[in-house]
Amino acid sequence: MRILVTGGAGYIGSHTVRHLLKHGHTVSVYDNLSRGHSAAVNASILTQGDLLDSARLDHVMATNQIEAVIHFAAFAQVGESTKNPEIYYRNNVVGTISLIEAMKRNKITKMVFSSTCATYGIPTVVPIVEETPQKPINPYGKTKLMVEWILKDMCASHKWSCASLRYFNAAGASPDGDIGEDHSPETHLIPLAIAAAIGKSKPLEIFGNDYPTPDGTCIRDYIHVDDLANAHRLALEKAIPGEHLCLNLGTGKGSSVHEILDAVREVTGHAVPFSIGPRREGDPPALVASSKKAQLRLGWEASHKNIRDIIATAWRWHQSHPDGYKKG
Ligand SMILES: NC(=O)c1ccc[n+]([C@@H]2O[C@H](COP(=O)([O-])OP(=O)(O)OC[C@H]3O[C@@H](n4cnc5c(N)ncnc54)[C@H](O)[C@@H]3O)[C@@H](O)[C@H]2O)c1
């Protein structure tokens, strides 16, 4: 298939691009590089452009005869979305409408969309199934749920085939250490813990240790970025006209913050210095996915299930690129 990957110079996008190429697809990347890295993808397939630039989208879709879109491009920081919600609604919702309109003009009817467990808000029952009520508690999660609604309507009205993949916590890096996670500012636990372990940053602040979990810290489901990539390919290859397929993607196993810090120590050989801070508003005690539906519908399940193995890939990336994409 000839696939346009928006946000393909970002963390999950760049791993998915590699995966698609390995499986024989033809890939074009569309990214404004506001938060991505040109070094994460081959220059020959990258078009620098914004979701809101209709003419550029038309051009890239037409010249590459695009048949399907995987849509990663978005802003994805919860805290930032609470401070500046209007930026999030514009980029994530208006930007996606612009993309959808370009797809319609170019007669492209297949999309796989990056949704998130943040659409569930604070669930009362874990593991979380797809039928769990979606009640996002921050603007970021709301923008993603809005796009899910739009895609549902595109499927119903125009027989599009769309999949909204609700990822839990993306983690790890390409096992060969060539590409990995490089966000600025970094907000994800594993890269932050690695940086603290090797003395590159201040001690890690743990946001609350009085949650109703076995060690008092929050539990999250860490899913390897290559497993996410595989699910995107399968969702495209198995798309059904008229269907909006919603799937959770996780390992089904949660790790607490303390368990992550222990695993980082085992993998890197350095203890992670930490301090205990107050809880963050809106942090649920545990978010763990049930991915049974993804297994049933796509034949997909996570292949990286051991958190140490996932962290080992992040560590390898860090060792080969200590300053991210800037050097190395
Ligand atoms: N990282 C996670 O744990 C996680 C979890 C759930 C969902 N998601 C979703 O997955 C997607 C990818 O996440 P990521 O961690 O790889 O993020 P990322 O920031 O690394 O990648 C996003 C990419 O989109 C590009 N982009 C943003 N706005 C754009 C625009 N208007 N036009 C063109 N390009 C634009 C950025 O430059 C960047 O390269 C996001 O949609 C995010 O909401 C991520």
The ligand as a Tripos MOL2 file, in Angstrom:
@<TRIPOS>MOLECULE
LIG
   44    48     1     0     0
SMALL
NO_CHARGES

@<TRIPOS>ATOM
      1 N1          3.8960    8.6450   23.3590 N.am      1 LIG1
      2 C1          2.8590    8.0690   23.9620 C.2       1 LIG1
      3 O1          2.9960    7.4160   25.0050 O.2       1 LIG1
      4 C2          1.4740    8.1810   23.3620 C.ar      1 LIG1
      5 C3          0.4060    7.5300   23.9990 C.ar      1 LIG1
      6 C4         -0.8660    7.6300   23.4310 C.ar      1 LIG1
      7 C5         -1.0550    8.3260   22.2460 C.ar      1 LIG1
      8 N2         -0.0070    8.9630   21.6530 N.ar      1 LIG1
      9 C6         -0.2420    9.6870   20.3970 C.3       1 LIG1
     10 O2          0.6300    9.1640   19.4220 O.3       1 LIG1
     11 C7          1.0320   10.1810   18.5020 C.3       1 LIG1
     12 C8          2.5400   10.2080   18.4010 C.3       1 LIG1
     13 O3          3.1020   10.4090   19.6850 O.3       1 LIG1
     14 P1          4.6670   10.6370   19.8440 P.3       1 LIG1
     15 O4          5.0260   10.3480   21.2550 O.co2     1 LIG1
     16 O5          5.3710    9.9310   18.7430 O.co2     1 LIG1
     17 O6          4.7220   12.2200   19.6160 O.3       1 LIG1
     18 P2          5.8600   13.0950   18.8830 P.3       1 LIG1
     19 O7          5.6800   14.4870   19.3830 O.co2     1 LIG1
     20 O8          7.1860   12.4440   19.0360 O.co2     1 LIG1
     21 O9          5.4250   13.0260   17.3590 O.3       1 LIG1
     22 C9          4.4090   13.8320   16.8120 C.3       1 LIG1
     23 C10         4.9100   14.3510   15.4820 C.3       1 LIG1
     24 O10         3.8670   15.1230   14.8610 O.3       1 LIG1
     25 C11         4.4440   16.2950   14.2980 C.3       1 LIG1
     26 N3          3.3780   17.3000   14.2380 N.ar      1 LIG1
     27 C12         2.6960   17.8490   15.2790 C.ar      1 LIG1
     28 N4          1.7870   18.7310   14.8160 N.ar      1 LIG1
     29 C13         1.8910   18.7420   13.4650 C.ar      1 LIG1
     30 C14         1.2320   19.4540   12.4310 C.ar      1 LIG1
     31 N5          0.2820   20.3520   12.7020 N.pl3     1 LIG1
     32 N6          1.5730   19.2070   11.1660 N.ar      1 LIG1
     33 C15         2.5430   18.3030   10.8610 C.ar      1 LIG1
     34 N7          3.2170   17.6130   11.8010 N.ar      1 LIG1
     35 C16         2.8980   17.8300   13.0890 C.ar      1 LIG1
     36 C17         5.6010   16.6610   15.2180 C.3       1 LIG1
     37 O11         6.5790   17.4580   14.5990 O.3       1 LIG1
     38 C18         6.1230   15.2760   15.6190 C.3       1 LIG1
     39 O12         7.1340   14.8270   14.7360 O.3       1 LIG1
     40 C19         0.4220   11.4880   19.0170 C.3       1 LIG1
     41 O13        -0.7570   11.7340   18.2770 O.3       1 LIG1
     42 C20         0.0820   11.1670   20.4690 C.3       1 LIG1
     43 O14        -1.0350   11.9170   20.8900 O.3       1 LIG1
     44 C21         1.2550    8.9080   22.1870 C.ar      1 LIG1
@<TRIPOS>BOND
     1     1     2 1
     2     2     3 2
     3     2     4 1
     4     4     5 ar
     5     4    44 ar
     6     5     6 ar
     7     6     7 ar
     8     7     8 ar
     9     8     9 1
    10     8    44 ar
    11     9    10 1
    12     9    42 1
    13    10    11 1
    14    11    12 1
    15    11    40 1
    16    12    13 1
    17    13    14 1
    18    14    15 2
    19    14    16 1
    20    14    17 1
    21    17    18 1
    22    18    19 2
    23    18    20 1
    24    18    21 1
    25    21    22 1
    26    22    23 1
    27    23    24 1
    28    23    38 1
    29    24    25 1
    30    25    26 1
    31    25    36 1
    32    26    27 ar
    33    26    35 ar
    34    27    28 ar
    35    28    29 ar
    36    29    30 ar
    37    29    35 ar
    38    30    31 1
    39    30    32 ar
    40    32    33 ar
    41    33    34 ar
    42    34    35 ar
    43    36    37 1
    44    36    38 1
    45    38    39 1
    46    40    41 1
    47    40    42 1
    48    42    43 1
@<TRIPOS>SUBSTRUCTURE
     1 LIG1         1 GROUP 0 **** ****
